[in-house]
């Protein structure tokens, strides 16, 4: 039996990618856009683009949301009026307080909340934590990332997730191990530190790597995104998993059993 999904921001780039990737085992039964957006009310192949999350999710099992912080929180409130059993939240830019609000909704439905839904990236994160736990502070950790020229933040959220994983492996918060970008007379590197390097240019979708560097060898773990569809496929994997779970707050590491 197909899992019925409703997509927030269904007319946007990520929303369209989700609808396109939802093949066997899934049925798109609704989608939402902001009030007044072009296409609201249109029939999109068996379902209508709505300006209401409640209407869009009326017959859905899972809500998938990669929109904006306030829109995601408003939608989660409206889902109380539906029979949705799980929500996949990939929205970026949530404040700590907003993250707590998302967690509160996880008391009644299963919520998979993560900043990156790529299966490959999440496996990299798991591997980085394991390697960092097994190598000593004499191994320097360098995290590099590259994105398209239009990206406005640096390091990327994914690079920070990788850094957090490395810090967990070393048993300390990232804030205590992270060093500033190299520029000018920086002095010798502090043992056990974690550093970030950033590339911005062209149409790079997303390149990430963690290098563990000793005096004798270098171990690198890397990931390159070739198509934005990877995030949609990861979200659908999470949806398939979450619909069978009890209410709770989960991440892609839970989905992958890491």
Rosetta silent file (secondary structure, phi, psi, omega in degrees, C-alpha in Angstrom):
SEQUENCE: XXXXXXXXXXXXXXXXXXXXXXXXXXXXXXXXXXXXXXXXXXXXXXXXXXXXXXXXXXXXXXXXXXXXXXXXXXXXXXXXXXXXXXXXXXXXXXXXXXXXXXXXXXXXXXXXXXXXXXXXXXXXXXXXXXXXXXXXXXXXXXXXXXXXXXXXXXXXXXXXXXXXXXXXXXXXXXXXXXXXXXXXXXXXXXXXXXXXXXXXXXXXXXXXXXXXXXXXXXXXXXXXXXXXXXXXXXXXXXXXXXXXXXXXXXXXXXXXXX
SCORE:     score description
SCORE:     0.000 S_00000001
   1 L     0.000  134.615 -176.182    0.000    0.000    0.000 S_00000001
   2 L   -70.842  145.280  173.068    1.377    3.418   -0.973 S_00000001
   3 E   -83.570  124.881 -177.105    2.444    5.948    1.636 S_00000001
   4 E   -87.772  120.577 -177.672    0.403    9.101    1.094 S_00000001
   5 E  -117.350  148.218  171.179    2.542   12.230    1.251 S_00000001
   6 E  -121.263  141.111 -170.683    1.767   15.947    1.230 S_00000001
   7 E  -117.830  123.355  173.348    4.472   18.418    0.248 S_00000001
   8 E   -76.813  143.425 -179.006    4.990   21.919    1.628 S_00000001
   9 L    60.788   42.414 -170.613    6.180   24.433   -0.967 S_00000001
  10 L   -64.435  -23.301 -179.536    5.120   21.984   -3.650 S_00000001
  11 L   -88.449   -7.497 -179.909    5.620   24.444   -6.519 S_00000001
  12 L   -81.080  178.481 -176.320    9.199   25.265   -5.477 S_00000001
  13 H   -60.590  -46.493  179.988   12.413   23.595   -6.590 S_00000001
  14 H   -71.312  -38.454  178.864   12.555   21.148   -3.692 S_00000001
  15 H   -60.975  -42.107  178.162    8.815   20.515   -3.785 S_00000001
  16 H   -66.590  -37.583  178.147    8.973   19.600   -7.453 S_00000001
  17 H   -63.689  -39.338  178.237   11.976   17.354   -6.825 S_00000001
  18 H   -64.332  -45.523 -179.329   10.026   15.513   -4.115 S_00000001
  19 H   -63.369  -37.992 -179.923    6.992   15.025   -6.362 S_00000001
  20 H   -69.256  -37.118 -176.312    9.211   13.763   -9.185 S_00000001
  21 H   -79.952  -16.023 -176.628   11.112   11.346   -6.923 S_00000001
  22 L   -76.732   85.657 -179.360    7.971    9.878   -5.326 S_00000001
  23 L   -95.176 -133.320 -178.771    7.699    6.710   -7.379 S_00000001
  24 L   -57.142  136.855  178.180    6.591    3.227   -6.358 S_00000001
  25 L    94.186   -8.345 -179.983    5.447    3.007   -2.770 S_00000001
  26 E  -131.682  151.205  173.297    4.368    6.657   -2.556 S_00000001
  27 E  -137.422  121.179  175.505    1.372    8.688   -3.628 S_00000001
  28 E   -77.832  120.227 -176.804    1.365   12.486   -3.599 S_00000001
  29 E  -114.730   -2.821  179.161   -2.070   13.468   -2.278 S_00000001
  30 E  -176.430  161.189  177.385   -1.565   17.171   -1.617 S_00000001
  31 E  -158.103  151.892 -177.380    0.742   20.129   -1.674 S_00000001
  32 E  -125.065  157.886  171.042    0.771   23.648   -0.331 S_00000001
  33 L  -142.839  166.103  179.526    2.100   27.081   -1.259 S_00000001
  34 L   -65.126  149.790  178.260    1.876   30.466    0.396 S_00000001
  35 L   -55.720  133.827 -179.878   -1.422   32.339   -0.095 S_00000001
  36 L    87.147   -3.062 -179.364   -1.438   34.227   -3.368 S_00000001
  37 L   -70.274  147.904  177.595    1.333   32.177   -4.921 S_00000001
  38 L   -57.717  137.453  175.652    1.020   31.390   -8.643 S_00000001
  39 L    93.624  -10.397  178.879   -0.731   28.082   -9.296 S_00000001
  40 L   -59.585  130.155 -177.146   -2.732   27.858   -6.081 S_00000001
  41 L    96.045   -8.844 -178.867   -5.924   25.967   -6.892 S_00000001
  42 L   -77.812  147.079  175.069   -4.418   24.187   -9.897 S_00000001
  43 E   -85.046  121.802 -176.948   -4.859   20.442  -10.408 S_00000001
  44 L  -113.407   51.219  176.032   -1.413   18.847  -10.508 S_00000001
  45 L    84.072   50.947  176.793   -2.226   15.334  -11.583 S_00000001
  46 L   103.803   -8.115  175.232   -4.797   14.120   -9.086 S_00000001
  47 L  -141.061  154.079 -173.700   -4.140   16.612   -6.314 S_00000001
  48 E  -106.343  133.663  175.684   -4.755   20.334   -5.931 S_00000001
  49 E   -72.460  119.689 -173.330   -2.152   22.922   -4.951 S_00000001
  50 E  -111.766  160.324  172.530   -3.569   24.542   -1.832 S_00000001
  51 L  -100.769   16.868 -179.826   -2.751   27.612    0.245 S_00000001
  52 L  -132.458  124.527  176.985   -3.539   25.654    3.428 S_00000001
  53 H   -62.856  -35.671  179.968   -1.351   22.996    5.019 S_00000001
  54 H   -62.182  -45.585  179.248   -4.444   21.530    6.665 S_00000001
  55 H   -68.103  -40.854 -178.175   -6.203   21.053    3.334 S_00000001
  56 H   -62.731  -34.732 -175.171   -3.052   19.803    1.611 S_00000001
  57 L   -99.155   12.117 -172.812   -2.490   17.155    4.313 S_00000001
  58 L   -56.328  -35.307 -178.171   -6.147   16.159    4.743 S_00000001
  59 L  -119.091   20.417 -174.531   -5.597   12.619    3.443 S_00000001
  60 L   -93.791  152.131  170.896   -1.833   12.289    3.983 S_00000001
  61 L   -90.313  -35.724 -173.732    0.177    9.916    6.148 S_00000001
  62 E  -133.637  137.939  175.223    3.355   12.024    6.022 S_00000001
  63 E  -106.109  129.812  179.948    4.055   15.763    5.698 S_00000001
  64 E  -118.300  124.734 -169.335    7.340   16.764    4.039 S_00000001
  65 E  -136.231  115.130  174.731    8.519   20.323    4.598 S_00000001
  66 L  -126.703   52.483 -173.405   11.622   22.105    3.244 S_00000001
  67 L  -106.419 -117.094 -179.355   10.276   25.665    3.360 S_00000001
  68 L  -121.990  157.910 -175.677   10.920   28.463    5.880 S_00000001
  69 H   -51.957  -53.343 -176.405   11.078   28.376    9.693 S_00000001
  70 H   -68.261  -37.631  178.289    7.785   30.139   10.433 S_00000001
  71 H   -62.932  -39.769  179.171    5.940   28.386    7.609 S_00000001
  72 H   -65.198  -42.679  179.873    7.104   25.005    8.905 S_00000001
  73 H   -67.441  -40.091  177.475    6.003   25.795   12.456 S_00000001
  74 H   -62.361  -40.994  179.636    2.622   27.090   11.273 S_00000001
  75 H   -64.620  -43.285  178.953    2.124   23.912    9.249 S_00000001
  76 H   -59.636  -36.636  176.122    2.995   21.670   12.202 S_00000001
  77 H   -63.217  -43.350 -178.431    0.315   23.457   14.229 S_00000001
  78 H   -70.188  -26.114 -179.804   -2.265   22.847   11.496 S_00000001
  79 H   -65.178  -16.882  175.502   -1.304   19.176   11.227 S_00000001
  80 H   -60.306  -23.983 -177.117   -2.962   18.711   14.635 S_00000001
  81 H   -92.586    7.579 -179.782   -6.241   18.940   12.709 S_00000001
  82 L  -122.141 -179.035  177.785   -5.305   16.084   10.346 S_00000001
  83 L  -102.390   18.343  178.004   -4.492   12.391   10.607 S_00000001
  84 L   -57.848  133.116 -176.934   -0.848   12.857    9.566 S_00000001
  85 L  -100.731  -18.062 -177.002    1.329   10.346   11.430 S_00000001
  86 E  -152.532  152.995  177.313    4.794   11.681   10.633 S_00000001
  87 E  -133.113  136.854  176.243    6.559   14.838    9.480 S_00000001
  88 E  -109.703  114.680 -174.827    9.873   15.235    7.676 S_00000001
  89 E  -115.578  108.154  178.871   11.330   18.676    8.403 S_00000001
  90 L  -111.222   12.041  179.704   14.350   19.745    6.356 S_00000001
  91 L   -61.032  136.573  178.576   13.869   23.493    6.749 S_00000001
  92 L  -101.541  163.290  175.092   17.090   25.376    7.470 S_00000001
  93 L    85.601   11.802  178.227   17.653   28.451    9.597 S_00000001
  94 L   -71.906  137.237  176.201   15.563   27.483   12.631 S_00000001
  95 L   -75.709  164.485  176.144   16.571   29.225   15.849 S_00000001
  96 H   -54.479  -39.375  178.887   17.163   27.173   19.019 S_00000001
  97 H   -65.184  -40.378  178.693   13.718   28.251   20.263 S_00000001
  98 H   -68.210  -34.930  175.561   12.111   27.159   16.989 S_00000001
  99 H   -61.754  -37.434  177.740   13.908   23.823   17.199 S_00000001
 100 H   -65.448  -35.560  177.485   12.290   23.370   20.616 S_00000001
 101 H   -66.254  -40.377  175.682    8.899   24.072   19.069 S_00000001
 102 H   -61.280  -43.966 -179.279    9.515   21.379   16.467 S_00000001
 103 H   -61.050  -34.242  179.844   10.519   18.984   19.255 S_00000001
 104 H   -63.886  -36.180  178.643    7.251   19.712   21.060 S_00000001
 105 H   -68.348  -23.793 -179.626    5.276   18.466   18.059 S_00000001
 106 L   -71.301   -3.652  175.872    7.268   15.220   18.205 S_00000001
 107 L   -78.050  -15.828 -177.930    5.337   14.302   21.347 S_00000001
 108 L  -118.090  -22.868  175.711    2.280   13.475   19.210 S_00000001
 109 L  -137.610  164.346  174.630    3.752   12.377   15.837 S_00000001
 110 E   -76.295  127.643  179.251    7.060   11.024   14.551 S_00000001
 111 E  -123.616  120.668  171.754    9.239   13.910   13.366 S_00000001
 112 E   -99.127  111.202 -176.543   12.456   13.404   11.418 S_00000001
 113 E  -116.888  120.764  178.613   14.315   16.703   11.729 S_00000001
 114 L  -152.763  163.133  179.436   17.660   17.201   10.031 S_00000001
 115 L   -94.630  -12.954  178.655   19.683   19.816    8.163 S_00000001
 116 L  -149.286  125.528 -175.862   20.743   17.460    5.378 S_00000001
 117 L  -104.966    9.483  174.511   18.776   14.481    4.043 S_00000001
 118 L   -66.221  129.230  178.456   21.409   13.091    1.699 S_00000001
 119 H   -62.934  -42.144 -178.856   22.001    9.445    2.538 S_00000001
 120 H   -64.017  -43.642  179.693   25.665    9.762    1.568 S_00000001
 121 H   -61.307  -42.630 -178.270   26.263   12.862    3.699 S_00000001
 122 H   -68.686  -30.798  172.857   24.731   11.224    6.751 S_00000001
 123 H   -68.704  -38.572  175.417   26.925    8.167    6.298 S_00000001
 124 H   -58.874  -44.866 -179.395   29.939   10.503    6.081 S_00000001
 125 H   -59.374  -44.263  178.330   28.866   12.126    9.358 S_00000001
 126 H   -63.134  -41.636  179.545   28.649    8.728   11.052 S_00000001
 127 H   -66.730  -40.957 -179.641   32.060    7.678    9.733 S_00000001
 128 H   -60.815  -42.921  179.264   33.701   10.956   10.760 S_00000001
 129 H   -62.300  -42.021 -179.630   32.519   10.551   14.344 S_00000001
 130 H   -65.389  -43.150 -179.103   33.844    6.995   14.487 S_00000001
 131 H   -65.903  -43.908 -179.238   37.227    7.940   13.024 S_00000001
 132 H   -61.731  -31.973  179.919   37.612   10.966   15.320 S_00000001
 133 H   -72.430  -20.968 -174.403   36.909    8.739   18.328 S_00000001
 134 H  -103.072  -15.079  179.759   39.697    6.365   17.333 S_00000001
 135 L  -106.589  143.494 -175.935   42.434    8.803   16.334 S_00000001
 136 L   -77.923  176.255 -178.572   44.290   10.947   18.847 S_00000001
 137 L   -67.210  -10.209  177.051   44.655   14.706   19.092 S_00000001
 138 L   -78.296   -4.488  173.039   47.899   14.461   17.118 S_00000001
 139 L   -96.427  113.262  176.094   45.703   13.998   14.027 S_00000001
 140 E   -72.591  147.235  179.153   44.607   17.426   12.778 S_00000001
 141 E  -117.100  119.246  177.594   41.073   17.644   11.359 S_00000001
 142 E  -116.799  124.278  178.608   40.431   19.847    8.316 S_00000001
 143 E  -111.146  122.545  179.378   36.887   20.152    6.941 S_00000001
 144 E  -115.595  145.841  176.905   36.507   21.606    3.456 S_00000001
 145 E  -146.538  147.612  177.438   33.307   22.501    1.637 S_00000001
 146 E  -133.939  138.411  177.794   32.375   24.041   -1.706 S_00000001
 147 E  -141.713  171.601  179.784   29.085   25.491   -2.938 S_00000001
 148 L   -62.578  162.118 -174.453   27.724   27.660   -5.754 S_00000001
 149 L   -66.076  -16.494 -176.547   28.438   31.372   -5.857 S_00000001
 150 L   -87.031   -9.685 -179.191   24.936   32.288   -4.668 S_00000001
 151 L   -68.677  134.842 -171.136   25.248   30.648   -1.255 S_00000001
 152 L  -103.270  -13.246 -178.293   25.331   33.333    1.443 S_00000001
 153 L  -112.729  153.239  178.750   26.490   31.478    4.576 S_00000001
 154 L  -157.056  140.977   -9.515   29.804   29.851    5.379 S_00000001
 155 L   -63.784  164.085  179.814   30.746   27.285    6.461 S_00000001
 156 L   -65.049  159.032  176.648   27.718   25.396    5.201 S_00000001
 157 H   -58.619  -36.629  179.197   25.320   23.791    7.641 S_00000001
 158 H   -67.200  -40.986  177.363   26.494   20.388    6.437 S_00000001
 159 H   -60.591  -40.080  178.484   30.145   21.277    7.059 S_00000001
 160 H   -66.430  -36.516  175.684   29.213   22.291   10.592 S_00000001
 161 H   -61.503  -40.963  177.915   27.375   18.975   11.057 S_00000001
 162 H   -65.006  -41.224  177.305   30.549   17.165   10.020 S_00000001
 163 H   -63.593  -40.024  177.804   32.549   19.306   12.446 S_00000001
 164 H   -63.356  -38.152  178.217   30.091   18.553   15.242 S_00000001
 165 H   -64.828  -42.360  178.100   30.462   14.837   14.512 S_00000001
 166 H   -63.003  -40.463  179.538   34.245   15.092   14.691 S_00000001
 167 H   -66.506  -40.030  176.107   33.984   16.981   17.980 S_00000001
 168 H   -59.024  -41.784  179.017   31.607   14.363   19.411 S_00000001
 169 H   -60.327  -30.906  179.228   34.145   11.732   18.494 S_00000001
 170 L   -93.481    2.263  173.633   36.718   13.648   20.533 S_00000001
 171 L    74.891   23.856 -179.780   34.304   14.093   23.419 S_00000001
 172 L  -138.969  156.884  175.007   34.134   17.884   23.322 S_00000001
 173 L   -67.174  148.220  179.399   31.786   20.569   21.930 S_00000001
 174 H   -58.921  -36.315 -178.724   32.743   21.928   18.521 S_00000001
 175 H   -58.712  -25.040  179.821   32.942   25.428   19.997 S_00000001
 176 H   -87.167  -16.619 -176.205   35.909   24.358   22.121 S_00000001
 177 H  -109.993  -20.531 -176.369   37.845   22.777   19.240 S_00000001
 178 E   -71.368  138.068  177.530   37.045   25.024   16.275 S_00000001
 179 L  -114.880  155.224 -178.911   39.721   27.487   15.167 S_00000001
 180 L   -65.477  162.122  176.040   39.250   30.657   13.054 S_00000001
 181 L   -59.374  148.647  179.306   39.909   30.637    9.290 S_00000001
 182 L   -71.708  124.418  177.382   43.565   30.907    8.307 S_00000001
 183 L  -164.871  118.744  179.320   44.436   34.498    7.426 S_00000001
 184 L    80.053 -151.327 -178.408   47.626   36.412    8.148 S_00000001
 185 L   -83.409   89.718 -174.485   49.999   35.507   10.977 S_00000001
 186 L   -87.494  -17.083 -175.452   47.986   32.765   12.639 S_00000001
 187 L    78.661  175.843 -178.912   50.801   31.105   14.555 S_00000001
 188 L   -65.887  155.028 -178.731   51.209   27.326   14.902 S_00000001
 189 L   -73.559  139.762  177.822   48.135   25.148   14.909 S_00000001
 190 L   -75.963  131.529 -178.788   46.630   24.144   18.259 S_00000001
 191 L   -61.545  137.172  176.864   46.757   20.380   18.825 S_00000001
 192 L    82.855    2.904 -175.845   43.393   18.636   18.549 S_00000001
 193 L   -79.393  164.451  178.184   41.707   21.548   16.803 S_00000001
 194 E  -123.119  125.651 -176.987   39.138   21.414   13.987 S_00000001
 195 E  -120.257  155.843 -179.038   39.428   23.854   11.084 S_00000001
 196 E  -123.680  140.711  173.170   37.168   24.765    8.148 S_00000001
 197 E  -127.389  143.048 -171.673   37.997   25.850    4.598 S_00000001
 198 E  -128.114  138.243  173.065   35.402   27.207    2.156 S_00000001
 199 E  -120.788  135.216  174.149   35.088   27.413   -1.635 S_00000001
 200 E  -130.306  125.028  179.387   32.380   29.466   -3.396 S_00000001
 201 L   177.892  150.264  173.470   32.028   29.425   -7.156 S_00000001
 202 L    52.501 -136.818 -176.544   30.020   28.532  -10.220 S_00000001
 203 L  -114.619   29.716 -179.409   27.222   26.031   -9.812 S_00000001
 204 L   -56.457  123.429  179.617   28.740   23.637   -7.263 S_00000001
 205 L   -73.813  -45.888  179.577   25.823   21.783   -5.642 S_00000001
 206 L   171.497  114.741  174.600   27.784   20.646   -2.617 S_00000001
 207 E  -119.245  130.745  179.415   31.254   19.213   -1.972 S_00000001
 208 E  -138.839  141.838  177.691   32.279   18.201    1.553 S_00000001
 209 E  -151.305  146.449  172.795   35.345   16.449    2.932 S_00000001
 210 E  -121.101  123.315  179.291   36.944   15.718    6.282 S_00000001
 211 E  -111.898  128.696  174.440   40.693   15.103    6.307 S_00000001
 212 E  -104.322  118.444 -168.236   42.473   13.547    9.299 S_00000001
 213 E  -123.302  120.297  174.590   46.125   14.512    9.011 S_00000001
 214 L  -110.638 -176.008  177.857   49.078   13.143   10.984 S_00000001
 215 L   -70.209  -20.111 -173.445   52.803   13.579   10.430 S_00000001
 216 L  -112.833  -19.794 -174.599   52.899   10.347    8.437 S_00000001
 217 L  -158.297  165.345  178.202   49.551    9.978    6.613 S_00000001
 218 E  -129.351  129.661  174.052   46.243   11.532    5.577 S_00000001
 219 E  -113.495  123.084 -178.492   42.829    9.887    5.821 S_00000001
 220 E  -118.667  138.380  174.278   40.046   11.618    3.836 S_00000001
 221 E  -124.199  120.471 -172.386   36.287   11.038    3.886 S_00000001
 222 E  -135.978  162.785  177.672   34.430   12.977    1.204 S_00000001
 223 E  -147.017  137.612  176.383   31.076   13.424   -0.488 S_00000001
 224 E  -127.732  124.687  176.790   30.071   15.180   -3.703 S_00000001
 225 L   -84.242  125.766  179.540   26.472   15.995   -4.614 S_00000001
 226 L  -103.576  -16.461 -177.483   25.823   15.519   -8.336 S_00000001
 227 L  -155.909  134.833  179.483   22.064   16.185   -8.317 S_00000001
 228 L   -64.129  -12.422  178.758   19.742   17.956   -5.874 S_00000001
 229 H   -62.328  -19.284 -179.106   17.438   14.946   -6.179 S_00000001
 230 H   -61.283  -32.825 -179.134   19.544   13.227   -3.506 S_00000001
 231 H   -72.361  -36.976  176.585   17.868   15.357   -0.838 S_00000001
 232 H   -66.429  -43.353  179.745   14.406   14.430   -2.088 S_00000001
 233 H   -63.896  -38.245  177.302   15.289   10.735   -2.169 S_00000001
 234 H   -65.342  -40.326  178.926   16.640   10.956    1.374 S_00000001
 235 H   -64.048  -37.820  178.471   13.474   12.668    2.582 S_00000001
 236 H   -70.316  -35.831  173.453   11.350    9.924    1.028 S_00000001
 237 H   -60.685  -42.351  177.841   13.517    7.265    2.692 S_00000001
 238 H   -64.420  -39.123  179.667   12.892    9.073    5.974 S_00000001
 239 H   -63.095  -43.183  179.597    9.145    9.192    5.260 S_00000001
 240 H   -62.216  -37.403  179.893    9.004    5.452    4.643 S_00000001
 241 H   -75.421  -45.123 -172.173   10.809    4.828    7.925 S_00000001
 242 H   -66.991  -31.505 -176.208    9.005    7.438   10.042 S_00000001
 243 L   -65.371  -16.154  178.894    5.496    6.311    9.209 S_00000001
 244 L   -99.442    1.958 -174.510    6.189    3.100   11.132 S_00000001
 245 L   -98.754  159.225  172.683    7.637    4.827   14.222 S_00000001
 246 L   -74.893  161.921  175.568    6.134    5.940   17.490 S_00000001
 247 L   -52.853  140.468 -178.964    5.911    9.687   18.222 S_00000001
 248 E   164.488  166.427  178.537    9.363   11.129   18.844 S_00000001
 249 E  -100.962  121.396 -175.047   12.092   13.378   17.486 S_00000001
 250 E  -125.964  165.368  173.578   14.454   11.588   15.112 S_00000001
 251 L  -126.218  176.180  177.866   17.312   12.415   12.733 S_00000001
 252 H   -64.783  -24.471  175.424   18.624   10.797    9.567 S_00000001
 253 H   -64.172  -34.996  175.413   21.122    8.930   11.744 S_00000001
 254 H   -67.685  -43.611 -179.702   18.143    7.146   13.309 S_00000001
 255 H   -58.417  -40.479 -177.002   16.709    6.426    9.866 S_00000001
 256 H   -89.341   -3.538  179.032   20.013    4.884    8.752 S_00000001
 257 L    70.368   32.410 -178.227   20.625    3.077   12.043 S_00000001
 258 L   -89.628    0.000    0.000   23.907    4.871   12.735 S_00000001
